[in-house]
Amino acid sequence: MSSTIRNLMKRYLNEWLLIKVEETDEADRPIKGELIFHSENRDEVYEKQRGMKGDLYLIYSGEIPQKGYAVAFNA
């Protein structure tokens, strides 16, 4: 089922989202799509994406750190 990117990000807050893009705006930014997979674990989403074809959008739905802050990922 198709949904706006904004709604998917609200519904799956603080998760990585893999979305099949179905509609873009005039600047070619994704605005609507179908959620394929979501997880709190980035590597799980990357693994799911491996080998997939098509117009895909991978995004983190959490808060972006403010300027002056750093983020570290530990696998």
C-alpha positions in Angstrom: 0.0 0.0 0.0 1.3 3.4 -1.0 1.9 6.2 1.6 3.6 9.5 1.8 7.2 9.4 2.9 6.4 11.8 5.7 3.7 9.5 7.0 6.0 6.5 6.9 8.7 8.4 8.8 6.2 9.4 11.5 4.8 5.9 11.8 8.2 4.2 12.0 10.1 6.9 14.1 13.7 6.2 14.8 14.0 3.4 12.3 15.7 2.8 9.0 13.2 2.6 6.1 13.5 0.9 2.7 10.9 2.4 0.4 9.9 1.6 -3.2 9.5 5.1 -4.7 6.1 5.6 -6.5 6.0 9.4 -6.8 8.5 12.2 -6.8 8.2 16.0 -6.7 9.4 18.4 -9.4 12.9 18.3 -7.9 12.9 14.5 -8.2 12.7 14.0 -4.4 10.7 11.0 -3.3 7.3 12.0 -1.8 5.2 8.8 -2.0 6.1 5.1 -1.9 5.5 1.6 -0.6 7.4 0.5 2.5 9.3 -2.7 1.7 11.2 -3.1 5.0 12.0 -1.3 8.3 14.3 -1.9 11.2 16.1 -0.2 14.0 19.2 -2.0 12.7 20.7 -0.3 9.7 22.6 -3.4 8.6 19.3 -5.4 8.4 17.9 -2.9 5.9 21.1 -2.8 3.9 21.0 -6.6 3.7 17.4 -6.6 2.6 18.2 -4.0 -0.1 21.1 -6.1 -1.5 20.2 -7.3 -5.0 17.0 -5.4 -5.3 16.4 -3.3 -8.3 14.2 -0.4 -9.0 13.7 3.1 -7.6 14.5 2.6 -3.9 14.8 5.1 -1.1 16.6 4.3 2.1 16.3 6.8 4.9 16.6 7.1 8.7 13.4 8.5 10.3 15.0 9.7 13.5 16.3 13.1 14.6 19.4 14.3 12.7 22.1 15.4 15.2 22.6 19.2 15.5 25.7 20.9 14.2 28.6 20.3 16.6 27.5 16.8 17.6 28.9 13.5 16.4 27.3 10.1 16.0 29.1 6.8 16.2 27.7 3.4 15.0 28.8 0.2 16.5 28.1 -3.1 14.8 
